[in-house]
Amino acid sequence: MRGAAAGEHAGSVTWFGAARRTPHDAAGAVAAAADGGAPVPDEVALAIAQAEVAAIEAVGGFAGGVYMRSSTPGLLRLAVVAGLPTQLFRPWTRMHVNRPFPLSDVYRSGQPVFLGDAEESMRRYPQLMAGLPFPFGSLYVPIISEHEKFGVMAVLRPATPGVPIDQADRAQMIGTGKGLGAMLTAIGEKGSRVEWDGEAVAVTLPVRTAPPVQVGRFDWNIDTGAVLADEGLCAILGMDPAEFPGTVWALAERLAPEDAYGLWAIARQAAESDRPVSRRMRLNGPDGRPHVLEVSGRRVDPPAGAEGIRLTGLLVDLGTTPVVSQAADRLPQGVFTLDRLGRITYVNRNAEKLLGHARDELVGRVLWDALPWLGQAGHDDHYRAALMTRDPVRFQTRTPSGTWLSASLHSGREGLTVELEGQEPPAYTPESVIVPGLGLGSTADRAVALYRPVALAIALTEAVTARQVSAVVTEELLPAFGGRQLAIYLLNERHLYLAWETGFPRGFLDRFDGVSMEAQLPGVETLTSGRPIFFESMQRLADAYPGIPLDASVGARAFLPLIASGRPVGSCILGFDHPRGFSPEERTVLTALAGLIAQALERAQRYDSEAALARGLQNALLPHRLPVVEHFDTVGRYLPGTQGMEVGGDWYDVIETGRGLALVIGDVQGHGVAAAATMGQLRSAVRAFALSGFEPREVMSGTNRLLIDLDPGQFASCCYVTLDPGTGLAQAVRAGHLQPLLRHPDGSTEVLNLAGGVVLGVDGMASYPIAELQLEPGALLALYTDGLVEQPGADIDLGIERLRGALADMSTYTLAETADRLINEARQEVDRPDDIALLLGARWPRRDPGHE
């Protein structure tokens, strides 16, 4: 069941309660709303929203969200956000499971993360705080069931500096995550896999309302002073209806002395006029606390035969709630309020004047739609800061008419109060504020200058290859600055070659690939001159470079030189959808970021050279052909990792010895040239010992001592099996390596339980016991390294069990097909942290050319 349907509902889902219900009950409870045309969330959205609101309420949070797995492997998507406007948090709506964020860690490991304050968050997750540098606490728990992992639940709440999250709140969050996991499991059992591929659904938090208004009705005979009161009026006065004395003095004696005149004045006005009359006054309740009362009514002529003029009216108890509209209208400042989803809920009279819109034009609308100039992207960080901390936030903005305003944001649980005052134009006016919609996507340069370079720098330190650097720039730079196109060119032998592109029309940049450094192009000029070049529009670019090919975009372009330690690395092109200017601060920030990118790319190029050397060394050391023997076939596969150095120390080998055929697999600790070199030495050592006729335990012991002599501190695992192809008798030794798998002729497959010793390189006196086993005709033996079965955050035994099941299901395939299928799933992983070696051996009663 895909969660996309929830994202298709218009607007947001208003959430009024968090009562625990099953998904079936919840769906039935909202079914009636569909008849009235109200948008009804699907079961997944409803279950997630209900659990998230309950979690926020339980631990005293002010906002939160739920990230769900999607149909894209490794990608989490924001499914529900509570108490925050989605417009302000679009850069965080997608999260890869390998990113250095708490959400990703929780999903990978299945373990919760609790962060009490900004200091703890910065220490553990600096990239999170670089993007959201506000003092808040946060709690993250996995949404899991017994056999399935759906996503992560997050709650934001006020920071508690130096005070960790208490155990009760931890237990509450963990329990809520498990409860939601059980609900989603039940939903999934009725259909397909529960995933989320739609936009985030926004929900409001329950509002803590004021005491309800009480209304009492009375009938006052003005001539006699007699009053008939209903139960509501008696409740306001705090007495039983039977005890009400029936006179106007029951009301008058409760009034403050200065308000007593008002009671008689309203009686006279009613007696003298047929129009309705009303007056506000204060009345002391039964506990002595003053209440605000509204007395209103009109004269009623007596019916035939009756005496006296009567005043029928209402006595309204507003409690202690202030009369907001009148109080705020008296303020000299403009004041308006927003709920936590960005909807305007109140506008006072002076705010109407400053904003240039009447209340009825604004109330109920989303700020970003109603007042684009005030809700522009240039102010997003200010609103984020106000919503995530209780500290006031102030900034400057300009109205479409040219008036400058000072805005102050004050946050509360239910939303924001915005205070506006007119001011003189500032000395410096960044264009991101002057021209709404054309800013960089951060506040008026201050927040960008402070933490955007930090966020990008932190992310770049984790990128190793040029591809990873480019991906980081795409993920961090474009969302931060509102860009839509990115291209990176690298310099090689005085030519610029396209290394990465996104957002440009397909094939458009091919014509610029491999351009000479003598070409008259802005991407070349920015590198030769060492200066960034900015164009406010494509028309400006065309004017500066007549005849240059242009795409259909009309937006601005920034050409940035990539120079590291004075050496040219390449050029970076940043494109925008719309024309825009670049302030001096913006140019400085972009230039600084280009330097960070250049340094990361230079490191990546050095890495690429070393990785190429390591891969060449490793390819040379791995066997290119396995021996062909009677009655036994072997197939080997190797797959390098795609993270870090991309090469490791895994190897396999098949050796014809005087004792039979030897099958070897091993894994050297670490990655890179050193690991590959150690692997080559160990492979040579094992081969030399095996060809010299040593027993399996002697081969392993000799290799162990050699590794200690060669590189103290380095260690490796290994499994060595010798067998007689004719009889199928085998002897095996293990040095800390994973247990082999054995598939029997009938297809049943088991994980062997062979005795073993410690890994190689640890103890020079270690011994390695021999285990004996029998391979029947048609049996298959599988040796492998941990990269094939290990996944971050998951028990390796689960990976081994999956491999065992897969091997059992492939009894009809050839040996080569089996090896390819076993390794193919790992091949699809984009970010594979470890390399993989796989060696399969199968015994046949006779030579079968079909098994190669």
C-alpha positions in Angstrom: 0.0 0.0 0.0 1.7 3.2 -1.1 1.3 6.3 0.9 1.3 8.5 -2.2 -2.5 8.9 -1.9 -2.1 10.9 1.3 -0.1 13.5 -0.5 -2.7 13.9 -3.2 -5.2 15.4 -0.7 -5.5 19.2 -1.1 -4.1 21.2 1.8 -3.5 19.7 5.2 -5.3 17.4 7.6 -6.5 19.2 10.7 -6.0 16.9 13.7 -8.3 17.4 16.7 -7.5 14.4 18.9 -5.0 11.6 19.5 -7.2 8.9 20.9 -5.8 5.4 20.2 -7.8 3.5 17.6 -7.1 0.7 15.3 -6.6 1.7 11.6 -10.0 0.1 10.8 -11.8 2.2 13.5 -9.9 5.3 12.5 -10.9 4.9 8.9 -14.5 4.3 9.8 -14.5 7.4 12.1 -13.7 9.7 9.2 -15.8 7.9 6.5 -18.7 10.3 7.1 -16.5 13.3 6.2 -16.3 12.0 2.7 -20.0 12.5 2.2 -19.6 16.2 3.0 -16.7 16.6 0.5 -13.9 16.8 3.2 -10.5 15.3 2.3 -10.1 12.0 4.0 -6.6 10.6 4.6 -5.9 7.0 3.7 -5.2 4.4 6.4 -1.5 4.9 6.3 -1.6 8.7 6.6 -4.3 8.5 9.4 -2.3 5.9 11.4 0.9 7.9 11.1 -0.6 11.3 12.0 -2.5 9.8 15.0 0.6 8.3 16.4 2.8 11.3 15.8 0.4 13.7 17.5 0.1 11.4 20.4 3.9 11.2 20.8 4.2 15.0 20.6 1.6 15.4 23.3 3.0 12.7 25.5 6.6 14.1 25.7 5.8 17.8 25.7 6.9 18.5 22.2 6.0 21.4 19.9 6.4 19.7 16.6 7.5 16.5 14.9 7.4 14.4 11.8 7.4 10.8 10.5 9.8 9.6 7.8 8.8 6.5 5.9 10.6 4.2 3.6 9.9 4.8 -0.1 9.9 2.7 -3.2 13.4 4.1 -3.9 16.0 1.9 -2.1 17.7 3.7 0.7 15.5 6.8 0.5 13.3 8.0 3.4 10.5 10.5 2.7 8.7 12.8 5.1 5.2 11.4 5.3 3.6 13.5 8.1 4.8 16.8 9.6 2.9 18.1 12.7 3.2 21.6 14.1 5.4 23.0 11.3 4.7 24.3 7.8 6.0 22.0 5.1 7.0 25.1 3.0 9.8 25.9 5.4 11.2 22.3 5.6 11.3 21.2 2.0 15.2 20.7 2.1 14.6 18.0 4.7 11.6 16.1 3.1 13.9 13.5 1.7 16.6 11.7 3.6 19.0 9.0 2.4 19.7 6.3 5.0 23.4 6.7 4.7 23.4 10.5 5.5 25.0 11.6 8.8 21.7 12.5 10.4 19.9 11.0 13.5 17.0 9.9 11.3 19.3 7.9 9.1 21.2 6.4 12.0 17.9 5.3 13.7 16.6 3.7 10.5 19.9 1.8 9.8 20.5 0.6 13.4 17.0 0.2 14.6 18.1 2.0 17.8 16.5 5.3 19.2 18.5 8.6 19.4 17.7 11.1 22.1 19.2 14.6 22.0 18.5 16.9 25.0 20.0 20.1 23.7 21.9 21.9 20.9 25.3 21.1 22.4 24.7 17.3 22.4 23.2 17.6 18.9 26.2 19.5 17.6 28.6 17.0 19.1 26.9 13.9 17.6 25.3 15.4 14.5 27.1 18.5 13.4 25.5 18.5 9.9 22.0 18.6 11.4 22.9 21.6 13.5 24.6 23.3 10.6 21.4 23.3 8.7 19.1 24.0 11.7 21.3 26.0 14.2 18.6 26.5 16.8 18.4 25.4 20.4 15.9 22.5 20.5 15.8 19.0 21.9 14.8 16.1 19.7 13.8 12.4 20.1 14.0 9.8 17.3 12.7 6.2 17.4 12.3 3.5 14.8 8.9 2.5 13.6 9.3 -1.3 13.6 7.4 -4.5 14.0 8.7 -7.9 14.7 10.0 -8.5 11.2 9.7 -5.1 9.4 11.2 -1.6 9.6 8.9 1.1 8.3 10.6 4.4 9.1 11.4 6.8 11.9 9.3 9.0 14.2 10.8 12.3 15.4 9.6 14.8 18.0 11.0 18.3 18.6 10.7 19.9 21.9 12.3 22.7 24.0 16.0 22.1 24.8 17.0 21.0 28.3 20.6 22.1 28.5 22.7 19.6 30.5 19.6 17.5 31.3 19.2 14.2 29.3 15.9 13.0 28.1 14.2 11.2 31.0 13.5 7.5 31.0 9.7 8.0 31.0 9.8 10.0 27.8 12.2 7.6 26.2 9.9 4.6 27.0 6.9 6.6 25.7 8.5 7.3 22.4 9.8 3.7 21.9 6.4 2.3 22.7 4.7 4.7 20.3 7.1 3.7 17.5 6.4 0.0 18.1 2.7 0.6 18.3 2.7 2.4 15.0 4.8 -0.4 13.5 2.1 -2.9 14.6 -0.6 -0.8 13.0 1.3 -0.5 9.7 1.9 -4.2 9.7 -1.8 -4.8 10.0 -2.4 -2.4 7.1 0.2 -4.1 5.0 -1.3 -7.5 5.5 -4.4 -6.3 3.6 -2.5 -5.2 0.5 1.0 -4.5 -0.8 4.1 -3.2 0.9 3.6 0.0 3.0 5.7 2.7 1.5 5.5 6.5 1.1 6.1 8.2 -2.3 3.9 11.2 -2.0 4.3 14.7 -0.6 4.2 15.2 3.2 0.9 15.6 4.9 0.7 18.5 7.4 -1.4 18.1 10.6 -2.2 20.6 13.3 -1.7 19.9 17.0 -4.6 19.9 19.4 -5.2 23.5 20.7 -5.4 24.1 24.4 -8.6 26.1 24.4 -9.7 28.6 27.0 -12.6 27.8 29.3 -15.9 27.7 27.4 -18.1 30.8 27.2 -21.2 30.6 29.4 -24.5 32.2 28.4 -27.4 33.0 30.6 -30.8 34.3 29.6 -32.9 36.6 31.7 -36.3 38.5 31.6 -36.2 41.8 33.6 -39.4 43.7 34.5 -37.9 47.2 34.6 -40.8 48.6 36.5 -40.8 46.1 39.3 -37.2 45.0 39.2 -38.2 41.3 39.1 -35.9 39.0 37.1 -36.6 35.6 35.7 -33.3 33.6 35.2 -32.5 30.4 33.4 -30.1 27.7 34.5 -27.2 29.3 32.5 -27.5 32.6 34.3 -27.7 30.9 37.7 -24.6 28.9 36.8 -22.7 32.1 36.1 -23.7 33.5 39.4 -22.8 30.2 41.1 -26.2 29.3 42.6 -28.9 26.8 42.2 -31.9 28.0 40.1 -34.2 27.4 43.1 -32.1 29.8 45.2 -32.2 32.7 42.8 -34.0 35.6 44.6 -35.7 36.8 41.4 -34.6 40.5 41.7 -32.3 42.7 39.7 -30.3 43.1 42.9 -29.0 39.6 42.5 -27.1 41.0 39.6 -26.4 44.5 40.9 -24.8 43.4 44.1 -22.2 41.4 42.2 -21.1 44.3 40.0 -18.0 46.4 40.7 -19.2 49.8 42.1 -18.0 51.6 39.0 -20.1 49.4 36.8 -23.3 49.6 38.8 -24.2 52.8 36.9 -24.1 50.8 33.6 -26.8 48.4 34.7 -29.3 51.2 35.3 -28.2 53.0 32.2 -28.9 50.1 29.9 -32.3 49.7 31.5 -33.1 53.3 30.8 -31.8 53.0 27.2 -34.0 49.9 26.6 -37.0 51.6 28.1 -36.6 54.7 25.8 -35.7 53.0 22.6 -36.9 50.0 20.5 -33.3 49.4 19.3 -31.1 46.7 20.8 -28.8 47.9 23.6 -25.6 46.4 25.1 -23.0 47.2 27.6 -19.9 45.5 28.9 -19.2 45.4 32.6 -17.4 43.4 35.3 -19.2 41.0 37.7 -17.6 39.2 40.6 -18.1 35.4 40.4 -18.8 33.2 43.4 -15.1 32.9 44.2 -14.7 36.7 44.1 -12.8 36.7 40.8 -14.0 39.3 38.3 -15.6 38.1 35.1 -16.1 40.1 31.9 -19.8 40.3 31.2 -21.8 41.4 28.2 -25.4 42.5 28.9 -27.5 43.0 25.8 -31.2 43.0 24.9 -34.2 45.1 23.8 -37.4 46.4 25.2 -40.4 44.1 24.9 -43.8 45.7 25.3 -46.0 43.8 27.8 -48.7 41.6 26.5 -52.3 42.4 27.0 -53.2 42.4 30.6 -49.6 42.5 31.8 -47.9 45.4 33.5 -44.4 47.0 33.1 -41.8 47.2 30.4 -39.6 44.2 30.1 -35.9 43.9 29.1 -35.1 40.4 27.7 -31.4 39.8 27.3 -28.3 37.6 27.6 -25.7 37.5 30.3 -22.5 36.3 28.7 -19.5 35.2 30.8 -16.3 35.4 28.7 -14.2 34.0 31.6 -10.8 35.5 32.0 -9.9 35.5 28.3 -8.9 38.9 27.1 -11.0 40.6 24.4 -8.2 40.3 21.9 -9.6 42.2 19.0 -10.2 45.5 20.9 -7.0 45.2 23.0 -4.8 44.6 19.9 -6.5 47.3 17.9 -5.3 49.8 20.5 -1.6 48.9 20.0 0.5 51.4 17.9 2.2 48.4 16.2 0.8 46.1 13.6 0.1 42.6 15.0 -1.0 39.5 13.3 -0.8 35.8 14.3 -0.1 32.5 12.5 -0.8 29.0 13.5 2.1 26.5 13.4 1.2 25.6 9.8 1.6 29.2 8.6 -2.1 30.1 8.4 -3.0 33.7 9.4 -5.5 33.6 12.3 -5.7 37.2 13.4 -4.9 40.7 12.0 -5.2 43.9 14.0 -6.1 47.3 12.6 -2.6 48.7 12.3 -1.4 45.5 10.6 -4.1 46.0 8.0 -2.6 49.4 7.2 1.0 48.2 7.1 0.2 45.0 5.1 -2.1 46.8 2.7 -4.9 44.2 3.1 -8.1 44.0 5.1 -8.6 41.3 7.7 -11.1 39.3 5.7 -8.6 39.1 2.8 -5.9 37.6 5.0 -7.4 35.5 7.9 -7.5 31.8 7.1 -4.9 32.1 4.3 -1.4 30.7 4.3 1.2 33.5 4.8 3.3 32.4 1.8 0.2 32.6 -0.4 -1.4 35.8 1.0 1.8 37.9 1.4 4.5 36.5 -0.8 6.8 39.4 -0.1 6.7 38.7 3.6 6.8 34.9 3.3 9.5 34.8 0.6 12.3 32.3 0.7 14.7 35.0 1.9 13.0 34.9 5.3 12.6 31.2 5.7 15.4 30.8 8.3 13.7 33.5 10.4 10.5 31.6 10.5 12.3 28.3 11.1 14.2 29.8 14.1 11.0 31.2 15.6 9.1 27.9 15.3 11.9 25.8 16.8 12.9 28.1 19.7 11.1 30.4 22.1 13.5 33.3 21.5 12.2 36.3 19.6 13.4 36.6 16.0 13.7 40.0 14.3 14.3 40.9 10.6 13.7 43.6 8.1 11.6 43.4 5.0 10.1 45.7 2.3 6.5 45.9 1.1 5.6 45.9 -2.6 4.9 49.7 -2.2 8.5 50.3 -1.1 7.8 50.7 2.7 10.4 49.2 5.0 9.2 47.2 8.0 10.8 45.7 11.1 9.2 42.4 11.9 9.5 40.6 15.2 8.4 36.9 15.6 7.3 35.6 19.0 6.7 31.9 19.3 4.3 29.8 21.3 2.9 26.3 21.3 -0.1 27.3 19.1 1.8 29.5 16.7 3.5 32.8 16.0 2.7 36.4 16.9 4.2 38.8 14.3 4.8 42.4 15.3 5.3 45.0 12.6 6.6 48.5 12.8 7.6 51.0 10.1 11.3 52.0 9.8 13.7 54.0 7.8 15.4 52.2 4.8 18.5 50.3 6.0 22.0 51.4 4.8 22.4 48.1 2.9 19.5 46.4 1.2 20.3 42.9 -0.1 18.5 42.1 -3.3 17.1 38.9 -1.8 15.0 41.2 0.3 14.3 43.9 -2.2 13.0 41.6 -4.9 10.7 39.0 -3.4 11.2 35.5 -4.8 14.6 36.1 -6.2 16.7 35.5 -3.1 19.1 32.8 -2.4 16.7 30.8 -0.3 18.1 31.9 3.1 17.7 35.0 5.3 19.2 38.3 4.3 22.7 36.8 3.9 23.4 36.5 7.7 22.3 32.9 8.2 23.8 31.8 4.8 27.2 33.4 5.7 27.1 31.7 9.1 26.2 28.1 8.6 25.7 27.2 4.9 29.4 26.9 4.3 29.7 24.9 7.5 27.0 22.5 6.4 28.6 22.0 3.0 32.1 21.7 4.5 31.0 19.0 6.9 29.3 17.0 4.1 32.3 17.4 1.8 34.6 15.8 4.4 32.7 12.6 4.1 32.8 12.6 0.3 35.7 10.6 -1.2 35.2 10.2 -4.9 34.4 12.9 -7.5 31.0 11.4 -7.9 30.3 11.7 -4.2 31.6 15.3 -4.0 29.3 16.2 -6.9 26.3 14.5 -5.2 27.0 16.4 -2.0 27.1 19.7 -3.8 23.8 18.8 -5.5 22.2 17.8 -2.2 23.5 20.7 -0.1 24.2 23.6 -2.4 21.2 23.6 -4.6 18.5 23.4 -1.9 20.3 26.0 0.2 20.6 28.6 -2.5 17.4 27.9 -4.5 19.4 26.8 -7.6 17.9 24.5 -10.2 20.9 23.6 -12.4 24.4 22.5 -11.5 27.4 21.5 -13.7 30.9 20.7 -12.6 33.8 20.6 -15.1 37.2 19.2 -14.2 40.5 20.3 -15.8 42.7 17.8 -17.6 45.5 18.6 -19.9 44.2 22.2 -20.6 40.7 21.0 -21.4 37.5 21.1 -19.3 35.6 17.8 -19.1 32.0 17.5 -17.8 32.1 15.5 -14.6 28.6 16.1 -13.3 25.3 17.8 -14.3 21.8 18.1 -13.1 18.8 20.2 -14.1 20.0 21.0 -17.6 18.1 19.9 -20.8 19.3 16.4 -21.8 22.4 16.6 -24.0 22.6 20.4 -23.9 26.0 20.4 -22.1 27.6 17.8 -24.3 28.8 20.5 -26.8 30.9 22.1 -24.0 32.5 18.8 -22.9 36.3 18.8 -23.6 36.5 22.5 -24.4 40.0 24.0 -24.6 41.2 26.6 -22.1 41.5 29.0 -25.1 37.8 28.9 -25.7 35.8 32.1 -25.2 33.3 30.8 -22.7 32.4 32.0 -19.2 33.3 28.6 -17.7 36.8 28.9 -19.1 37.2 32.6 -18.3 36.2 32.1 -14.6 39.0 29.5 -14.2 41.7 31.4 -16.2 41.0 34.7 -14.4 40.3 33.1 -11.0 37.3 35.3 -10.5 33.7 34.3 -10.3 31.3 35.6 -13.0 27.7 36.4 -12.3 24.9 37.1 -14.8 21.5 38.3 -13.5 19.7 36.7 -16.5 20.4 34.7 -19.6 20.0 37.8 -21.6 23.0 39.4 -19.8 24.9 36.2 -20.5 24.0 36.4 -24.2 25.1 40.0 -24.3 28.5 39.3 -22.8 29.1 36.2 -25.0 27.4 36.8 -28.4 26.7 33.5 -30.2 27.0 31.3 -27.1 24.5 28.4 -27.2 21.8 28.9 -24.6 19.1 26.7 -23.2 15.5 27.7 -22.8 15.9 29.1 -19.3 15.7 32.8 -18.6 17.3 32.6 -15.1 20.5 33.8 -13.6 23.9 32.0 -13.8 26.9 32.0 -11.5 30.2 30.7 -12.9 32.6 29.8 -10.1 36.3 28.9 -10.4 37.3 25.7 -8.6 40.8 26.5 -7.4 42.6 24.6 -4.6 45.9 25.8 -3.0 46.4 28.0 -6.0 46.0 25.1 -8.5 43.1 25.2 -11.0 40.8 22.2 -10.6 37.8 23.1 -12.8 34.6 25.2 -13.0 31.2 25.1 -11.4 28.0 26.5 -12.9 25.1 27.3 -10.7 21.8 28.1 -12.5 18.5 29.7 -11.3 15.1 29.5 -12.8 14.5 33.2 -12.6 16.5 36.4 -13.2 18.0 37.7 -9.9 20.8 39.8 -8.6 23.8 38.9 -6.4 24.6 41.0 -3.4 28.3 41.4 -2.3 27.7 39.0 0.6 26.1 36.4 -1.7 29.1 36.6 -4.0 31.5 36.2 -1.2 29.6 33.1 0.2 29.4 31.4 -3.2 33.1 32.1 -3.9 34.1 30.6 -0.5 31.9 27.5 -1.2 33.6 27.1 -4.6 36.9 26.9 -2.8 35.6 24.2 -0.5 34.3 22.2 -3.5 37.7 22.6 -5.3 39.6 21.2 -2.3 37.2 18.2 -2.1 37.5 17.5 -5.8 41.3 17.7 -5.6 41.3 15.1 -2.8 38.9 13.0 -4.9 41.3 13.2 -7.9 44.1 12.0 -5.7 41.9 9.3 -4.4 40.9 8.2 -8.0 44.6 7.8 -8.9 45.3 5.7 -5.8 42.1 3.7 -6.3 43.0 3.0 -9.9 46.4 1.8 -8.8 44.8 -0.4 -6.0 42.2 -1.8 -8.4 44.9 -2.7 -10.9 47.0 -4.3 -8.2 44.0 -6.3 -7.0 43.0 -7.4 -10.4 46.5 -8.6 -11.0 46.5 -10.6 -7.8 43.1 -12.3 -8.1 43.1 -15.5 -10.2 42.1 -15.0 -13.8 41.3 -18.6 -14.4 40.5 -21.4 -12.0 41.9 -25.0 -12.6 39.7 -27.5 -14.3 39.6 -30.9 -12.6 37.5 -34.1 -12.9 34.3 -34.5 -10.8 34.5 -30.9 -9.4 33.7 -27.5 -10.8 34.5 -24.1 -9.2 33.4 -20.5 -9.9 34.7 -17.3 -8.3 33.3 -13.8 -8.3 34.7 -10.5 -6.9 32.8 -7.2 -6.5 34.6 -4.1 -5.2 33.0 -1.7 -2.8 31.7 1.7 -3.8 32.5 3.6 -0.6 35.8 4.7 0.8 38.7 3.4 -1.2 36.5 1.2 -3.4 39.0 -1.6 -3.1 39.7 -4.0 -0.2 41.5 -7.1 0.8 39.0 -9.8 -0.1 40.3 -12.7 -2.2 39.7 -16.2 -3.3 41.8 -18.9 -4.9 41.6 -22.5 -6.1 44.9 -24.5 -5.9 45.8 -28.0 -7.2 48.0 -29.6 -4.5 49.4 -33.0 -3.8 46.7 -33.5 -1.1 43.8 -32.6 -3.5 42.1 -29.5 -4.6 42.3 -26.5 -2.2 39.6 -23.8 -2.0 40.6 -20.6 -0.3 38.8 -17.4 0.7 40.0 -14.6 2.8 39.4 -11.0 3.9 42.1 -8.5 5.0 41.1 -5.7 7.4 40.7 -2.3 5.8 40.7 -0.9 2.3 43.0 0.7 -0.2 46.5 -0.1 -1.6 47.8 -1.4 1.7 45.0 -3.9 2.1 45.3 -5.0 -1.5 49.1 -5.5 -1.1 48.6 -7.5 2.1 46.0 -9.6 0.3 48.5 -10.4 -2.4 51.1 -11.4 0.1 48.7 -13.7 2.0 47.4 -15.3 -1.2 51.0 -16.0 -2.3 51.8 -17.4 1.2 48.8 -19.7 1.2 49.6 -20.9 -2.3 53.2 -21.5 -1.4 52.4 -23.5 1.7 49.7 -25.5 -0.1 51.9 -26.4 -3.0 54.6 -27.5 -0.6 52.3 -30.3 0.7 51.5 -28.9 4.1 48.4 -30.0 6.0 45.5 -27.5 6.2 46.3 -26.6 9.8 50.0 -26.0 8.9 49.0 -23.9 6.0 46.9 -21.6 8.2 49.5 -21.5 11.1 52.3 -20.6 8.7 50.3 -17.9 7.0 49.4 -16.5 10.5 53.0 -16.2 11.6 54.0 -14.7 8.2 51.3 -11.9 8.6 52.6 -11.1 12.1 56.1 -10.7 10.8 55.0 -8.7 7.7 52.7 -6.2 9.3 52.1 -6.3 13.1 48.7 -4.9 13.9 47.2 -6.0 10.6 44.8 -9.0 10.6 42.7 -11.1 8.2 40.2 -13.9 8.2 40.5 -17.0 6.1 38.9 -20.3 5.3 40.9 -23.1 3.7 39.3 -26.3 2.4 41.1 -29.3 0.8 39.1 -32.1 -0.8 39.4 -35.2 -3.0 37.2 -34.5 -6.0 36.7 -38.2 -6.6 35.5 -39.2 -3.1 34.2 -35.8 -1.9 36.1 -36.1 1.4 37.2 -32.7 2.6 39.2 -31.1 5.5 38.6 -27.5 6.5 40.3 -24.9 8.8 38.9 -21.5 9.7 40.7 -18.5 11.0 37.9 -16.2 12.2 36.0 -16.5 8.9 32.3 -16.9 8.3 31.0 -20.4 8.2 30.6 -21.9 4.7 27.2 -23.0 3.3 26.6 -26.5 2.0 23.7 -27.4 -0.3 23.0 -31.1 -0.4 21.9 -32.9 -3.6 18.2 -32.8 -2.5 18.4 -29.0 -2.4 18.4 -28.6 1.4 21.0 -26.1 2.5 22.7 -25.6 5.8 25.2 -23.3 7.5 28.1 -25.5 8.5 29.4 -25.5 12.0 33.2 -25.9 11.5 35.6 -25.5 14.4 38.0 -22.6 14.0 40.7 -20.5 15.5 41.3 -16.7 15.8 41.9 -14.4 12.9 45.3 -14.3 11.3 47.8 -11.8 12.6 46.7 -11.7 16.3 48.4 -14.7 18.1 51.6 -16.2 16.7 50.9 -19.4 18.7 47.3 -19.8 17.6 46.2 -23.3 16.5 43.6 -24.1 13.9 41.7 -27.4 14.3 40.7 -29.4 11.3 37.1 -30.2 10.6 36.1 -33.0 8.2 33.0 -33.1 5.9 31.6 -35.1 3.0 30.4 -33.7 -0.3 28.0 -36.1 -2.0 27.7 -36.0 -5.8 25.5 -33.0 -6.6 26.5 -31.1 -3.4 27.6 -27.5 -3.6 29.9 -25.7 -1.2 29.8 -21.8 -0.9 32.6 -19.7 0.6 32.0 -15.9 0.9 33.2 -12.8 2.6 31.1 -10.6 4.9 30.3 -8.0 2.3 27.8 -10.4 0.8 25.7 -10.8 3.9 26.4 -7.7 6.1 24.1 -4.7 6.1 24.4 -1.6 8.3 22.1 -1.8 11.3 21.1 -5.5 10.7 22.3 -8.7 12.4 24.8 -10.5 10.2 23.0 -13.8 11.0 20.0 -12.5 9.2 22.1 -11.8 6.1 23.6 -15.4 6.3 20.1 -16.8 6.5 19.0 -14.8 3.5 22.0 -16.1 1.6 21.2 -19.7 2.7 17.6 -19.4 1.5 18.7 -17.9 -1.8 21.2 -20.7 -2.4 18.6 -23.3 -1.6 16.2 -21.8 -4.2 18.8 -22.0 -7.0 19.2 -25.8 -7.4 18.1 -25.7 -11.0 20.7 -23.1 -12.1 24.3 -23.8 -13.4 27.2 -23.0 -11.1 28.0 -19.8 -13.0 24.3 -18.6 -13.0 24.1 -19.3 -9.3 27.2 -17.2 -8.6 25.9 -14.3 -10.7 22.5 -14.3 -9.1 23.9 -14.4 -5.6 26.1 -11.4 -6.2 23.7 -9.5 -8.4 21.6 -8.0 -5.6 24.7 -6.5 -3.9 25.7 -5.1 -7.3 22.6 -2.9 -7.3 23.6 -1.1 -4.2 24.9 2.4 -5.0 26.8 2.9 -1.8 28.3 -0.5 -0.9 30.8 -0.1 2.0 32.6 -3.4 1.6 34.0 -5.5 -1.2 32.7 -9.0 -1.8 34.4 -12.3 -2.7 32.4 -15.5 -3.5 33.7 -19.0 -4.3 31.4 -21.9 -5.2 32.5 -25.5 -5.6 30.2 -28.3 -6.8 30.9 -32.0 -7.0 29.6 -33.9 -10.0 29.6 -37.6 -10.8 31.2 -36.9 -14.1 32.4 -34.0 -16.1 29.5 -31.8 -17.2 30.5 -29.1 -19.8 27.3 -27.2 -18.9 28.8 -26.2 -15.5 31.5 -23.7 -16.1 
